[in-house]
Amino acid sequence: MPIQLTMEKRVNLGSRESRRLRRAGSLPGIIYGQGSDISIKMTQAEFMSKIGYSRSLGIVELNLEGEMLKSIIKEVQWDTLTDEPVHLDFQQVSDDQLLTVPVPIKLFGIPLGVSIEGGILDHTMHELEVTVRAADIPSEISFDVSELNLGDRLHLSDVDLPEGLTTDFAFDPVIAGVIAPKALLVKEEEEETDEEGTDEEAAEGGESSSEE
């Protein structure tokens, strides 16, 4: 069931009124509609308890003075000092409307390269921008990383997206990989340096012999 938010229309607009609303515990915002835009306000407490810092929620139902509107959260503006929301943007949508939205990526499974080879899982891509029907926006997309060995990478082209989701990338992004721990990398670098030193000594020895 979609999250529901209760809000009211704003009559008084402007930055001074917005500051007054915030001091009173409310948030100013706007609903971008299919016709005209609507200025709104809602309590900060309700927004933080139901939405908070979540990024992808799919459809959010707005109870605007008894009228129910389907929407997605278009943007939330945050105060950089207090980390509190200061302004809300919603976009009114229909169920069949195609939207391009970011969806969080969740990884599951323990990679072979971690459990057997001692590597570290590197979660490179944390969200994926997809095009999907508004009614089908997922809360997250899960990818299995259990078959990854040390040095392996999971690319977007390696996985099947859920039905109805499409992406548009000019390149093939890396979702995750298994990398060697720092201590192992340092050891390998030292071994390579030692081998190079040995090769150089052997080469110098050969040159000395030929000169003699």
Kinemage of the C-alpha trace (Angstrom):
@kinemage 1
@onewidth
@group {chain A} dominant
@subgroup {mainchain}
@vectorlist {calphas} color= white
{ca met a 1} P 0.000 0.000 0.000
{ca pro a 2} L 1.413 3.424 -0.941
{ca ile a 3} L 2.536 5.825 1.758
{ca gln a 4} L -0.055 8.530 2.404
{ca leu a 5} L 0.750 12.113 3.341
{ca thr a 6} L -1.749 14.690 4.564
{ca met a 7} L -1.321 18.270 3.408
{ca glu a 8} L -3.091 21.572 2.906
{ca lys a 9} L -3.068 24.210 0.204
{ca arg a 10} L -0.990 27.302 0.829
{ca val a 11} L -2.559 30.697 0.244
{ca asn a 12} L 0.238 32.939 1.490
{ca leu a 13} L 3.444 32.479 -0.484
{ca gly a 14} L 6.955 33.917 -0.426
{ca ser a 15} L 10.193 33.302 1.479
{ca arg a 16} L 8.991 35.098 4.632
{ca glu a 17} L 5.910 32.871 4.835
{ca ser a 18} L 8.053 29.788 4.212
{ca arg a 19} L 10.319 30.695 7.124
{ca arg a 20} L 7.274 31.220 9.338
{ca leu a 21} L 5.953 27.780 8.403
{ca arg a 22} L 9.264 26.111 9.257
{ca arg a 23} L 9.406 27.818 12.627
{ca ala a 24} L 5.895 26.484 13.293
{ca gly a 25} L 6.967 22.906 12.430
{ca ser a 26} L 5.561 22.780 8.894
{ca leu a 27} L 7.157 22.347 5.487
{ca pro a 28} L 6.327 24.361 2.358
{ca gly a 29} L 6.133 22.513 -0.933
{ca ile a 30} L 4.623 22.288 -4.367
{ca ile a 31} L 2.786 19.657 -6.399
{ca tyr a 32} L 3.618 19.788 -10.095
{ca gly a 33} L 0.355 18.728 -11.686
{ca gln a 34} L -0.822 17.656 -15.088
{ca gly a 35} L -2.488 21.024 -15.390
{ca ser a 36} L -1.572 23.670 -12.826
{ca asp a 37} L 0.904 23.533 -9.951
{ca ile a 38} L -0.356 23.591 -6.354
{ca ser a 39} L 1.489 25.187 -3.413
{ca ile a 40} L 1.107 23.077 -0.259
{ca lys a 41} L 2.226 22.685 3.349
{ca met a 42} L 2.484 19.693 5.666
{ca thr a 43} L 3.946 18.944 9.073
{ca gln a 44} L 7.644 18.171 9.237
{ca ala a 45} L 6.984 15.476 11.843
{ca glu a 46} L 4.740 13.480 9.481
{ca phe a 47} L 7.181 13.811 6.598
{ca met a 48} L 10.148 12.595 8.652
{ca ser a 49} L 8.224 9.716 10.241
{ca lys a 50} L 6.836 8.400 6.932
{ca ile a 51} L 9.503 9.447 4.409
{ca gly a 52} L 12.624 10.651 6.192
{ca tyr a 53} L 15.807 10.123 4.193
{ca ser a 54} L 14.418 7.433 1.879
{ca arg a 55} L 15.104 8.082 -1.794
{ca ser a 56} L 12.876 5.715 -3.756
{ca leu a 57} L 9.368 5.029 -2.488
{ca gly a 58} L 7.342 4.491 -5.626
{ca ile a 59} L 3.891 6.044 -5.585
{ca val a 60} L 3.090 8.398 -2.699
{ca glu a 61} L -0.585 9.275 -2.160
{ca leu a 62} L -1.264 12.868 -1.190
{ca asn a 63} L -4.381 13.653 0.800
{ca leu a 64} L -4.870 17.254 -0.229
{ca glu a 65} L -7.800 18.474 1.853
{ca gly a 66} L -9.745 15.281 1.112
{ca glu a 67} L -8.684 14.947 -2.549
{ca met a 68} L -6.378 11.980 -3.175
{ca leu a 69} L -3.561 12.557 -5.645
{ca lys a 70} L -0.990 10.016 -6.817
{ca ser a 71} L 2.526 11.369 -6.972
{ca ile a 72} L 6.231 10.676 -6.701
{ca ile a 73} L 8.706 12.714 -4.703
{ca lys a 74} L 10.508 14.838 -7.263
{ca glu a 75} L 12.938 16.604 -4.931
{ca val a 76} L 13.538 17.320 -1.257
{ca gln a 77} L 15.646 20.338 -0.365
{ca trp a 78} L 17.705 19.951 2.821
{ca asp a 79} L 19.326 22.428 5.174
{ca thr a 80} L 23.072 21.767 4.880
{ca leu a 81} L 23.684 22.756 8.524
{ca thr a 82} L 20.791 21.072 10.346
{ca asp a 83} L 20.182 18.225 7.834
{ca glu a 84} L 16.441 18.945 8.048
{ca pro a 85} L 14.049 19.242 5.077
{ca val a 86} L 13.161 22.785 4.048
{ca his a 87} L 11.084 22.345 0.871
{ca leu a 88} L 9.217 19.498 -0.862
{ca asp a 89} L 8.518 18.940 -4.549
{ca phe a 90} L 5.976 16.336 -5.677
{ca gln a 91} L 5.057 15.317 -9.215
{ca gln a 92} L 1.495 14.179 -9.845
{ca val a 93} L 1.410 10.997 -11.941
{ca ser a 94} L -0.896 8.364 -13.358
{ca asp a 95} L -0.357 4.610 -12.962
{ca asp a 96} L 0.590 4.057 -16.617
{ca gln a 97} L 2.882 7.069 -16.889
{ca leu a 98} L 6.481 6.176 -17.781
{ca leu a 99} L 9.007 7.748 -15.428
{ca thr a 100} L 12.781 7.719 -15.130
{ca val a 101} L 13.667 7.392 -11.450
{ca pro a 102} L 16.628 6.251 -9.299
{ca val a 103} L 16.115 2.939 -7.503
{ca pro a 104} L 18.412 1.676 -4.696
{ca ile a 105} L 20.524 -1.419 -5.404
{ca lys a 106} L 20.702 -4.210 -2.814
{ca leu a 107} L 23.281 -6.997 -2.994
{ca phe a 108} L 22.672 -10.442 -1.527
{ca gly a 109} L 24.803 -13.541 -1.077
{ca ile a 110} L 28.404 -13.955 0.123
{ca pro a 111} L 30.855 -13.974 -2.806
{ca leu a 112} L 33.194 -16.965 -3.191
{ca gly a 113} L 36.006 -14.461 -3.449
{ca val a 114} L 35.170 -13.270 0.058
{ca ser a 115} L 34.363 -16.532 1.869
{ca ile a 116} L 37.124 -18.645 0.268
{ca glu a 117} L 39.763 -16.275 -1.111
{ca gly a 118} L 39.678 -13.579 1.574
{ca gly a 119} L 38.664 -10.731 -0.702
{ca ile a 120} L 36.484 -7.720 0.043
{ca leu a 121} L 33.140 -6.984 -1.610
{ca asp a 122} L 33.260 -3.576 -3.275
{ca his a 123} L 29.700 -2.243 -3.748
{ca thr a 124} L 30.366 0.243 -6.548
{ca met a 125} L 26.885 1.277 -7.748
{ca his a 126} L 24.331 2.026 -5.047
{ca glu a 127} L 21.388 3.088 -7.200
{ca leu a 128} L 20.248 2.541 -10.753
{ca glu a 129} L 18.260 4.981 -12.872
{ca val a 130} L 15.460 3.086 -14.598
{ca thr a 131} L 12.471 3.870 -16.771
{ca val a 132} L 9.300 2.205 -15.510
{ca arg a 133} L 5.539 2.644 -15.160
{ca ala a 134} L 4.703 4.778 -12.148
{ca ala a 135} L 2.629 1.976 -10.620
{ca asp a 136} L 5.551 -0.479 -10.928
{ca ile a 137} L 8.374 1.542 -9.343
{ca pro a 138} L 10.233 -0.922 -7.081
{ca ser a 139} L 11.518 0.041 -3.650
{ca glu a 140} L 14.853 -1.612 -4.539
{ca ile a 141} L 16.549 -3.905 -7.062
{ca ser a 142} L 18.435 -6.957 -5.751
{ca phe a 143} L 21.476 -8.590 -7.392
{ca asp a 144} L 23.108 -11.899 -6.415
{ca val a 145} L 26.882 -11.633 -5.904
{ca ser a 146} L 27.493 -15.108 -4.437
{ca glu a 147} L 29.301 -16.424 -7.566
{ca leu a 148} L 31.873 -13.628 -7.734
{ca asn a 149} L 35.492 -14.752 -7.319
{ca leu a 150} L 38.455 -12.609 -6.353
{ca gly a 151} L 38.988 -10.064 -9.119
{ca asp a 152} L 35.532 -10.593 -10.659
{ca arg a 153} L 33.200 -7.712 -11.446
{ca leu a 154} L 29.429 -7.728 -11.843
{ca his a 155} L 28.436 -5.483 -14.763
{ca leu a 156} L 24.927 -4.296 -15.549
{ca ser a 157} L 25.013 -6.386 -18.728
{ca asp a 158} L 25.536 -9.522 -16.587
{ca val a 159} L 22.127 -9.318 -14.875
{ca asp a 160} L 18.489 -9.488 -15.866
{ca leu a 161} L 16.399 -6.547 -14.694
{ca pro a 162} L 12.880 -7.149 -13.356
{ca glu a 163} L 10.204 -7.136 -16.049
{ca gly a 164} L 9.069 -3.665 -17.057
{ca leu a 165} L 12.335 -1.915 -16.127
{ca thr a 166} L 14.706 -0.498 -18.733
{ca thr a 167} L 17.920 1.508 -18.551
{ca asp a 168} L 19.729 3.796 -20.958
{ca phe a 169} L 23.518 3.715 -20.531
{ca ala a 170} L 26.130 4.531 -23.139
{ca phe a 171} L 28.543 2.296 -21.188
{ca asp a 172} L 28.325 -0.880 -19.115
{ca pro a 173} L 28.592 0.200 -15.450
{ca val a 174} L 30.094 -1.983 -12.717
{ca ile a 175} L 27.610 -2.825 -9.954
{ca ala a 176} L 30.015 -4.624 -7.624
{ca gly a 177} L 33.284 -6.502 -7.538
{ca val a 178} L 35.522 -8.527 -5.245
{ca ile a 179} L 38.874 -6.902 -4.582
{ca ala a 180} L 41.941 -8.044 -2.677
{ca pro a 181} L 42.406 -6.600 0.811
{ca lys a 182} L 45.018 -3.875 1.156
{ca ala a 183} L 47.495 -6.123 2.988
{ca leu a 184} L 47.383 -8.642 0.126
{ca leu a 185} L 47.839 -5.898 -2.461
{ca val a 186} L 50.875 -4.536 -0.602
{ca lys a 187} L 52.368 -8.046 -0.423
{ca glu a 188} L 51.838 -8.579 -4.168
{ca glu a 189} L 53.427 -5.199 -4.936
{ca glu a 190} L 56.449 -6.093 -2.769
{ca glu a 191} L 56.794 -9.459 -4.509
{ca glu a 192} L 56.635 -7.765 -7.912
{ca thr a 193} L 59.285 -5.254 -6.804
{ca asp a 194} L 61.542 -8.083 -5.577
{ca glu a 195} L 61.131 -9.951 -8.874
{ca glu a 196} L 61.960 -6.825 -10.856
{ca gly a 197} L 65.045 -6.308 -8.694
{ca thr a 198} L 66.180 -9.880 -9.273
{ca asp a 199} L 65.690 -9.533 -13.029
{ca glu a 200} L 67.680 -6.300 -13.078
{ca glu a 201} L 70.529 -7.880 -11.086
{ca ala a 202} L 70.597 -10.828 -13.460
{ca ala a 203} L 70.659 -8.489 -16.444
{ca glu a 204} L 73.507 -6.439 -14.934
{ca gly a 205} L 75.432 -9.618 -14.200
{ca gly a 206} L 75.052 -10.680 -17.801
{ca glu a 207} L 76.311 -7.356 -19.067
{ca ser a 208} L 79.376 -7.519 -16.793
{ca ser a 209} L 80.256 -10.997 -18.063
{ca ser a 210} L 80.030 -9.933 -21.674
{ca glu a 211} L 82.228 -6.904 -21.062
{ca glu a 212} L 84.872 -9.050 -19.450
